[in-house]
Amino acid sequence: MKEEKWSVWEFLRFAVIAAAIVVPIRLWVGQPFIVSGHSMDPTFYDGDYLIVDELSYHFRKPEKNEVVIFKYPRDTSKYFIKRIVGTPGETIEYGNESTTLGQSEYFVVGDNKPVSSDSRVWGPVEEKYLIGRALLRLWPLQGLSILPGKLQN
């Protein structure tokens, strides 16, 4: 009986330590994200499994051409993935229209423009909706990469 109590105690201790490590990382450092849809083809495909870097934007501003995950401005319970093509203060021209971005606005567009619902349709994204950037692609295994979607210079 004494051994069984010790096992339970060890398990609980392990669970508390694991939670103390994992929960803060999950809440403030990185989180998983599964790509849904085809708006980022051929950079990301439906079903790609990513890890989102939530920490960087606490120390620096998002940059042009980064792939970001954000809360959809019209329904913040949904998350989107797009590429930043315009940063605060810039004037963006698309089609026959143009828009000047405010000091906390980003213009985001899917890499597969013909099928992407993005800033061209629903306008700029406020910085407060940005969650983070695509840090790792873990699935599919043949696509395993760090900073996936980063444009080559």
KOLFIVEX-196757 format. One record per atom (N, C-alpha, C, CB): x, y, z. Coordinates in steps of 0.02 Angstrom, whole numbers, plus 50000, padded with zeros to 5 digits. Each point is the difference from the previous one (the first is absolute). Glycine has a CB too. Example, Ala and Ser with C-alpha at 12.3 -4.5 7.8 and 13.67 -1.06 7.14 Angstrom:
2
506604971650390 499555005950000 500455006050000 499054994150062 500775011249902 500425005950003 499615005550037 500594996849892 
end
This chain:
153
500414994150000 499595005950000 500445006350000 499094993750061 501455006049977 500445005850004 500315001649932 500254997150120 499944997749842 500285000949933 499495003349954 500744990150017 498635007849988 499475002849958 499905007450014 499444988849996 500565013250066 499945007150018 500585004049972 499374996950104 501225000249901 500595003349974 499945001049924 500704995050092 499045000149872 499915000549928 499525005649982 500234987749990 499225012650047 499515005349988 500315006850014 499064992250030 501315008350025 500335006450017 500505002049945 499864997450123 500544997949853 500485001449947 499655002249936 500784991750051 498675004949932 499625001949941 499735007150006 499704987949982 500005013750075 499735006750011 500555005349997 499084995150070 501495003349960 500565004749999 500245001249928 500354996050116 499714998649847 500205000649930 499495004249961 500584988950007 498785009950003 499475003649965 500025007550015 499294989650003 500825012150060 500035007050020 500615003449968 499414997350109 501164999449893 500615002949970 499915000849925 500704994850091 499035000049876 499895000449928 499525005749983 500204987749991 499265013050046 499525005449988 500335006850010 499064992450035 501365008150017 500345006450014 500465002049943 499934997550122 500334997649842 500445001449944 499605001249936 500904993150054 498635002449931 499645000149936 499505005749995 500154987749995 499475013550057 499465005049996 500265007049983 499354993350083 501165009349952 500255006649980 500265000249928 500295002050120 500064992749859 500254999849931 499415000349952 501024993450036 498485002649976 499414999649956 499635006749999 499904987750025 500065015750032 499625006250004 500385006149972 499444995350099 501225005049911 500365006149982 500574999249950 499705003750111 500504990449873 500584999149957 499804997349931 500704998150102 498954996349897 499824997049936 499394995750006 501195000349966 498464999049978 499414995749999 499944996649933 499425007450084 500244987049914 499914996549936 499475003549957 500334989250055 499735009949880 499525002749953 499964995349940 500235012050038 499174986149942 499914995849942 499715004249944 499834989750072 500515010549871 499775003849943 499354996949973 501195003449971 498325000950017 499364997749974 499845004149938 499594996650115 500355000149829 499845003549938 500605000649954 499135006250061 500764997449884 500505000349947 500255007149986 499484990049951 500385014850093 500195006949986 500765001250002 498915003350047 501474992149984 500735000950003 500384995149955 499855004050116 499794992249841 500344995649951 500445004449956 499044991650001 501545006549980 500354993850013 500465000250061 499934997849879 500065007750159 500445000650058 499794995250056 500215012049970 499144988050044 499714995550050 499394996749970 500425007150096 499494986549920 499434996349974 499524998350056 500714995449908 498685003350072 499484997850047 500274994150040 499075004149922 500904996450144 500234994650043 500725000750026 499234992949938 501155012050037 500675001050027 499955001750074 500425004149887 500034993050152 500015001150073 500585004650017 499484988650021 500365017250007 500515005150015 500045001350075 499805005149888 500774997550133 500075002950067 500065007549990 500564989450048 499045014349989 499985007349995 500435003150055 498844999549951 501615004850029 500435003850046 499585006050025 501094996549940 498725003250124 499605005450030 500445004950038 499034992250008 501615006549998 500435004050042 500335005949964 500214989750065 500005009349873 500395005149963 499665006849999 500454990949931 498905009350058 499665006449992 499945003950066 499384995049905 500845002150150 500055003750062 500645004250001 499344991050060 501135007349896 500645003449999 500135004049937 500424991050072 499195007649876 500095003649937 499345000149962 501224996749995 498745007749956 499395000649959 500014994749945 499945012450025 499474985449954 499964995549942 500305003449939 498964994550047 501345001449910 500345002749941 499664997949935 501074999950065 499045004249885 499734998649933 500264993249977 499945012349973 499634984049994 500124993349972 500004994450051 500665005649914 499264995850150 499934994650049 499314996849993 500805005950079 499174987649934 499374996450001 499755000350072 500324992349903 499085010450105 499725001050067 499354996250010 500555011250004 499334987150058 499374997050020 499665005450042 500434987749999 498935013449988 499635005350034 499274998150008 500795008549952 498894995250093 499284999250009 499655003849943 500114998850127 499434997849841 499625003049945 499605005950028 499924988949938 500195017250036 499685005950028 499234999850003 500985006249958 498714990249996 499264999849999 499724994650045 500045004349885 500384991150139 499794994750046 500614997650037 499034996549925 501125006550133 500634998650035 500044993050029 500055012050025 499454983949966 500054993050021 500354995949946 498955001250069 501165001849872 500334996549944 500715002749992 498894998149942 501564997550037 500705001949988 500164999149926 500314996650118 500065008349855 500204999949930 500775000149996 498935005949965 501324992049978 500725000449986 500085003649933 500254989250065 500165016049934 500125003949939 500705002950004 498765002949989 501445000549956 500655003249997 499915007650006 500454990649927 499975012650112 499985007350007 500305003149937 500094999350127 499525005049840 500255003549941 500015007650011 499574990749927 500145011550129 500005007150016 500055001150075 499335002249897 501095002450124 500115001450071 499745007050017 501014992350001 498935009350063 499725006450021 500305006149963 499794994850110 499755009649868 500205006149967 500094999549925 500545002950104 499484991149868 500094999249928 499345000949963 500954992150022 499105009949915 499425000149956 500054994049955 499925012750004 499554983349996 499984993849961 499535001049942 500254992950102 499975005249839 499585000349940 499854992949978 500505011149965 498864987650022 499794993549977 499415001149953 500394994150106 499655002849834 499495001249951 499975007549984 499344990150040 500065012749960 499905007249988 499935003950065 499464997249891 500714999750165 499905003250065 500665000850036 498854995150007 501145009150044 500585000650043 499765001650070 500745003949905 499674994450144 499835001550069 500645001850037 499004992249997 500965012750047 500575001950042 499894996850068 500195011049937 500304985250085 499944996350062 500125004650060 500374989649942 499235009450110 500085003750062 500624997550038 498765001750006 501395001450051 500614998550037 500014993150033 500095012150019 499354984449981 499994993250028 499664995149952 499985004850117 500044996849818 499664995849950 500504996549954 499015007750006 500804986249975 500404996049954 499554997649943 500784996350093 499505003649847 499634997649942 500264993049987 499845011749950 499714983450052 500194992949992 499654997049940 500194999050124 500184996749840 499744996949939 500224992749999 500025011249937 499534984550038 500194993049990 500454999249940 498924996550052 501524998649950 500454998849943 499624997649938 500924997350082 498514999649928 499584997649945 499445005249991 500264987650024 499935018149948 499565005849997 499314998749968 501025006649994 498924989349954 499334999149970 499484996950048 500594998649891 499634997750159 499514996850045 500035002750071 500094989849931 500335015150081 500105002550068 499525005650019 501194996849989 498505002350069 499635005550032 500495003350047 498854994149991 501315012249996 500535003350038 499875007550004 500814991249964 499695012850050 499925007250009 499725003549939 500944999750079 499134997349863 499705002949939 499244999850004 501014996549933 498734998750106 499274999250007 499745003450063 500084989249939 500245009650119 499735002450063 500445005150035 499454989250011 501065013349956 500395005650027 500604997950042 498965006549998 501404998450027 500614998750039 499844996450066 500525010249949 499994986850080 499954996550064 500345004350053 499974988549944 499685012750110 500295003750057 500544995750033 498915006350018 501614996850005 500554996450033 499764995850058 500765009249966 498734993050069 499754996350059 499734993149982 499725011050052 500124987849884 499754993549979 500564995149979 498965005849963 501654996850028 500554995649980 500214995550058 500405008749918 499634984950069 500194995150051 500754998649997 498864994849993 501405004249948 500714998649993 500174998149929 500044996450119 500585001549872 500244998149934 500104992449997 500565011349986 499434986149953 500114992949990 500744998650015 499074999249912 501054996950140 500694998550022 500254993349973 499805006850102 499794988049904 500194993349978 499444996749961 500754999050100 499444997249849 499524995649968 500214993050021 499785007849899 499774988750136 500154993350024 499684994549957 500085004750114 499414997049849 499664995149957 499795003449936 499594993650100 500515003349844 500254993249990 500764999750012 499084998049917 501154996050100 500714999250018 500475002349945 499674990550072 500165008349865 500455002149946 500025007649994 499754989349939 499795014250093 500005007349999 500275003150064 499044999449924 501234996450121 500265002350064 500485005949989 499894988450048 499975017349985 500425005949989 499935005150055 499904998149878 500625006050129 500005005650046 499845006349961 500854994450076 498735009949952 499755006049967 499744998449930 500825006950066 498704988549931 499724998349935 499655006149970 499874988050035 500175012649901 499685005749967 500445006149994 498944995850043 501665003949987 500465005749995 500235000549927 500384998650121 499555007449852 500205001149931 500765000549996 498925006049975 501364990949974 500725000249989 500195006549967 500044987549991 500515015450030 500225006449970 500374998849936 500085005050112 
end
